[in-house]
Amino acid sequence: MLAAAVAFLFLMQSAPAALRSATAEPRVVTPRGDLAADERATIELFRNARDSVVFITTRQRVADFWTRNVYTVPRGGGSGFVWDEAGHIVTNFHVIEGASEATIQLADGRQASARLVGVSPQHDLAVLRIGGAGFAIPRRVPIGTSRDLQVGQNVFAIGNPFGLDWTLTKGIVSALDRSLPNESGPDIRHLIQTDAAINPGNSGGPLLDSAGRLIGVNTAIYSPSGASAGIGFAVPVDTVMRVVPQLIATGRYARPALGIDSDDEINDSLKRTFGVDGVFVLRVEPGSGAERAGLKAAARTVRGVVPGDVVVALAGKPVSRFGDLQARLDDYRIGEAVELTLLRAGERRKITVALGAGTE
């Protein structure tokens, strides 16, 4: 091979001058013409929304076992966006979970320490706050609605995937009303599914419609590799509009609750034991709507567990997991009455329970 290459070079050098150009002129650039209308719209959308998006880095305090010195180490990061002129920043709960401090980087290069205002793990939402006297707050992202979204609509995500700040990705609404299990509480419901690329670092950033309005908060991906595989999820803006004002006002979200307790792991075991698909009531809170309605909890005896009431449906829709039951209650308001379908001693019955205020 080496001998062939040397021979080729020798032939080229000895080729007649007519086969070689004395000068090599650059190619003429072909005029592009105007950008397509959809390209211009996308560029304008990004320019208008970019300043509203922030990059969040978090640190965690740790103590050295030997020296007892306390110091901070990097923990992670994500995205967020400006909510209002008071400097509130909306992001995901999992972006700041376990952190002891957070720093916000704005699109103009400024950095600011953030204060935690409130969190809702049930919705994977958190609110931070920046600013103070003389601190200029960037523009707010316009608010849209999610109840009228349709599969096939164009959507745009802005965030900081893998630390590549202020990245725009485009896709469509792939599906609506998706649910994801939540190990620490109620399922996360009513999620928007999209194929717009969402990667680590995009979490907490805005999902926008083609009018540049907020329609969701990017929250998770489904991917065996941990990178975008075309299945991403966003908390719908209608949920954000219900939760964030509560977090700003009180620091927490008061969720509607029946006043019962259960556990999905224990529940699965009881379902297998008794051959019943539903939510076994393990405890009834004193003074709750469930107690006033007469719900009965399971009892432990020397012979094992004696089941009490088993909730099999909420408002006529079947339920089989406690996390799913809790999440569905979020569609109602505190003080509102809901209809439960129960199995009690093998008999099916319906009762009405007034919802109280639960805690996360």
N, C-alpha and C positions, 0 to 999 in steps of 0.2 A: 504493500500500500504506500509506504514512504517513497519507494522508487517511482511509482506512478505519479504521485503528487509532484515530485521534483521534475519529472519529465514534462508534466503539464505546464508548470511555471516556466520552464525553459522554452516551450513552444510559444507561449503567450509573449514572452519577451522578444522572441525572434520573429514574431508575426509581422507581416507587411504593415507599414505605417498607415496604409489605407483602411486597415481594420480598426485603428485606434484613433480616438478624437483628440485633437490638440487641446480643446477646452471642453469642460463639462458644465453646461448651464443648468441652473435649478429649474425644477418643473414650475409651470405657470399655475398659480392658485385659481381654482374655479370658484367664482362667487357663490356663496351659499344661498343668498336670498333671505327673505323674512323667515323668522321662526314660525312654526305652526302655532295655531291659536291655543291648543292645549298646553304646548310648551311654555308659551308666554304666561298663561294662567298659573301654571305650576311654579314658575320663577317668581311671579308676583306673590303667590301664596307664601312661599318660603321667606321672602324678604319681609313680608308683613308679620309673620309669626316668629321669626328667629329671635328677636329681642325678648319675647315672652318666655323663652325656654332657658332653663338654667341647668348647670352641671353640679351635682352634689357629691362631695367626698366625705367619708365618715372615718372617725378614729375611735378607738376603744381603749379605756384605761386598764392597765394590767399592773400587778404588783410583783416585784421580784421576790421570790421565796426567801433567798438568802440575805439580801440587803434590805428588804422591805421598802425599797424605793418604788414609787409609783410613777409610771410614765405612760404615754399613749403610743399606740401602734396603728398603722393604717388598717382599716377594716373592710372597706368596700366603697362602692359609689353607685350612682344612678343619675336619673334625670328628674326634672320637675318643671313646674311652670308657674308664672305669676298669677295669683288669683284675684287680688284687689290692690287698690292704691295704698292700703295700710302695710303692704309688704308681706302678706301671707303667701306662702309657697306650698303648692299641693304636690305630693309625690306618693309613692307606695309605702306602706308600712314596712314591707320586707327590706326596703332600701335603707331604712334607719334603725331597724330592729337590732337591739343589742349594742348600739353605738352610744358613746358618752359625749361626743361632740360632732358637729357637722359644719362644713364650710360650703358656701354657695359661690359658684363662679358665674358671673353674668356674661352676656354676649359681648359687652364692651370691654371685657378684661378685668373688671373690678371683682374683688373677692370680699365676702362678708361672712362673719360667724352667724350661724342660725340658732334660734331658740325653738325648742319643741313646744308646740301649742296643744296638739291632741292627736290621738291615733284611734283607728278603728280596724283592728285585725280582721274582723268579720268581713270587711269590704276591701282589705288590703290598701287602706288609704291612711295618709298621715298629713298633717299640716305643720309647717315650720314658719318662722317669721324672721325677716331681716329688716334692717333699716333703723332709722333714728333721726334725730334732728339734722337736717341738711342732706340726708341721704336720698338721692333721686331714685325712685322706684321705676323700673322699666314698664312699658305698656302691658296691659292685660291681654290675655288671649280671649277673643270673642267666644261667647257661649252659644252652643246650639242645643239640639234635642236629640235623643236617641230612640224615643218611642216610635218615630216615623221612619226609621232607617229601613232600607230594603237591601236584600242580598243582591250584589252586583254593583252597588254604588262604589265610586272611587273614594279611597281614603288615603291619608298621608300621615306618616309618623315622623316626628322629629325627636332626636335624643342624642345620646353619646355612646353608641355601641362600642365596646372594647376600648373606651377612652377616646374614640375618634369623634371629637366634639362637633355638635350641631350638624348631624347627619340627617338627610332627608331620604326617606324610602316611601315608595308608592305601592298600593295594592287595591284590593277591593274588599268589601264586606263579604266574607265567605259563608257566614252563618250567624244566626242570632239566638239569643236565649240559651247559651251554653252554660254549664255548671262545672265547677272544679271542686273536688273534695278539699277540705281544709282540716289538717290534723289538729289544729289548736282551737277549733270551734265550728260554727255553722259553715256549711258549704258556701262558696262564692258563686252567686247566681246571676242570671241575666247577662252574662258576659257576651261581648261582641267578638266573634272570631274573624280574623283577617289573615290574608297572605302577605300583607306588607311586612317586610323583614323587620323582626324584633329580636334583638340579641341582648346578652348581658350588658347593662349600661343604658339600654333604652327604657328600662323599667321606670315608671313614674312620669315619663314624657307624654305629651299630648298626642291623641289621635284626632285628626282633623278631617272634616268633609271638604268637598271641592270649593266651598265658599269660605274656607279658612276658619270655620267655627269648631270649637271643641265638641267632640261627640263621645270621647272616651279617654281613659287613662291607661296607657300600655302597662300590662301587669305580668304577663307570663307567656312562655312559649311551650309547645309540646315538641320535644326533640330528644332522641336517644343520645345525641352527641353533645347537647347543651348549646348548640348554635341553631340559628333559624333554619327551619325545615318547611317553611310555608304555612305553619299553623301557629298563630299568635292570638293572644286574648287581651281584651281591654275592658276595664270597668266602665259601664255606660254612663254618660254624663247625667242622665236623670237620677241615677243613684248618687253620683257625686254632689249634685245640687241638693239632695236631701241630707247627706251625711256631713259635708264640709261645714255648712253654717253651724251645725251643732258642735262640731269639734272646735270651731273658733269661739263659740259662745261659752262652752262648758268644759272643753278639753276631752270630752268623751262622747260616745254615741249611745244613747239609751234605746235599746232595741225592744220591740214588742215581745212579750214573753207570756207563756201559759202559766208558768209557776210549777213546772215539773222538771225532773232531772232524769237523765238516762246516760248511757255510755254505749257507743257503737260496738266496741269490742265485746262487752258483756251482752249487748243486745244480739249480736250475731250468734253467740253461744246459746242464748235462750231460744232464739228462733230455731236453731237446729234441734235443741232438746224437745221443744213442745210442738214443732212443726207448724208454727204460726209466723206469717210474714207481717211485721208491723214494728212499732216502737213500744217496747215494754217500759211502763212507768216504774221507775225504781225509787223515786222519792217525790212527794208532794210538798211544796213549800207552804209553811203556815201563813195564813192570811192572804194567800194568792187567789187568783181567779179559778185555778184548778181546784183548790180546796173548797171554795164556795160552790163550785159546780158538782162536788162530790166525787172527784176522781180518786181512785184507790191505787196505792203503790204495792209493788211486790213485797212479800214478807219472807224472811229467812227462818226456817224451822229446823229441828233436828233431822228431819228427813230431806232437807234441801230447800230450794226456792219454791215458794207458792206464788204463781203469777197473779198480779192484780189486773189493772186495766191495760189493754194493748191498743194503742192508737194505730188504726189502719188507714185512715184517710183524713185529710184536712180540706174542708169545703168540697167534699166529694172526690178529691184527687188522692190516689193511693200514696202512702208514705211507708218506707221500710227502714230508713236510717234516721237517727236523731239529728245528725247534722243537716239532713235535707229538711226535716220538719222545722228546725229552728230557722233555717234560711227562708223557707216559704212564709214564715210569720212576718218577715221583713216587708212583705207586700201590704201589710196592714198598719194601722196606727194604734198607739197606746190608747186604751179605753174602748176600742172597737171590739165587737163580739164576733167570734168565729165558731163555726160548726165542726165538731170532731165526730168521727165515726169510731166507735170502740168495740173491742171484743171483751166481754166480761163474763167469766165462767162459761165460755163457749157461745154466749149469746151476743148478737150484734145489736148495738144501740147507738143513738145519736144524742149528743148533748151540746149545749152552747156555753162557751167560756169567754169571759171578758178578759182582754189582754192587759197585763200590767207592764211595768218598766223593768226590763232585765239589765244586766251589766255584762260588759265584755271581759 
